[in-house]
Amino acid sequence: PRGRGATGRAMASGAAGCWSEWPVDYFLRSGRIAARDGAAVRWFHAANSRALAAAAARSDVHMVEADVLLRGGEGEKGDPILAHPPDTDSDITLQEWLTQMVNTNKGIKLDFKRYLHKK
């Protein structure tokens, strides 16, 4: 069953693998921030390569952000990779990136990009 949080946001039931609280509440409860203040949450942006993903995983940030698109760009049937347009290739797939991040205590944010070719 699903409930509603104080703001009306759907909350997960607490089953394994489900996110059941706001990230700021998780970081507060775990002692990683001192007050319920989203401005205290530190971010690592554009962790779109093996090296940057590894740096993000080792860092003291709370959240890691990356950009997802299909290898080769829009209309291609390639693997989901981590890259930001105009790039259409990467040294890390989404699956590899997620495997690396799941072993950290960090939250993640994925930006799914639609690659637009300029003519």
Secondary structure, DSSP 8 states (H G I E B T S, - for coil): --EE-TTS-EE----TT---S-HHHHHHHTTSSSSS-GGG--EE----SHHHHHHHHHSS-SEEEEEEEETTSTT----EEE--TT----SSBHHHHHHHHTTSS-EEEEEE-------
